[in-house]
């Protein structure tokens, strides 16, 4: 939608008040649509990337429009690049994932950033890393979370499955674990080998 608004003046003779109204409506809608699309493409968190992408797109479009080389193709390229940069800047651990060295297990050492839990490693072997997240205040099986990391597209896992470019992660939680905690575990998984040493 940001792209359509940016390109509209190239083929529509819009009066200035109509252009301002169109931008005022299209920018929030563009952020919402971009947020949903980025989330569908596994960009986490999606909303900061959508907001920053919109801001970078509008700034880039303005600069391109001032150029003598302005064209529909150049404006489209600026919008695509703006959202790519926004996703790279706002996605936690993206640079770490881009440069991480695969462990001898063949899968990355992924762990979440969740308060109130400690990590207890159970198994590290070829093609698998398995650990438990235990409540910091003591051991309660009903409040335990088990995380299993396998190679990409590994089948037969149970629980909440998180597919990533570098691994498949299965998260199973005890009955006393709130769904919000499981969501935090799933959304904050990042390469943290220091927790496994």
C-alpha positions, 0 to 999 in steps of 0.5 A: 500500500505504501508502494501504491501511494508512492507510485500514484502521482506518476499516473494519477493527477491527484489534487494535494488534499486528496494526496494527503488523505490517501497517505493518511489512510494508506500508511497505517494500513500499509504498516498493518499489512506489512506487519502481517506479511513479515510475521508470515515470513517468520520475521520476529518481531514483525511490528517494529520491522513494519513500522521502521520499514514504512518510515524508511520507505517513505524517506527513500521514496521522497529522496528518489522522487527528487532525483532526475532518475525517478521511475516506478522500478526504482521506487519499488526497489527502494520499498523492497530494500527498506523493508529488508533493512528494517527486518535485518535491523529489528530481528533479534540475533539475525546477525548471530544466525548469519555468522554462527558456526554449527556445533558438532551436533549439526544443529545450533544451540538455540535458547530463549530469553525467558525470565523465571527459568533456568536451563538444564541440559539433558542431551547433546548429540549428533542431530539433537540438542535437548534441554529443560527450562525449569522454574528458578524457584525449584523443581516442579514437573508441571511447570517445566518446559522441554525444548528439542532442537533437530535439523531443518524439517525434522518430522515426528516431533510433538508440541509447539513446533518452530520451523527456522532456517537453521533448525526445527524446534519442538517445545512441550510445556507442563500443564502449569506453564502459561501459554504466554510463556510458551510464546516467549520461548518460541519467539526469543529463540536465539543462538546462545552457545555459552548457555550449553558449556 
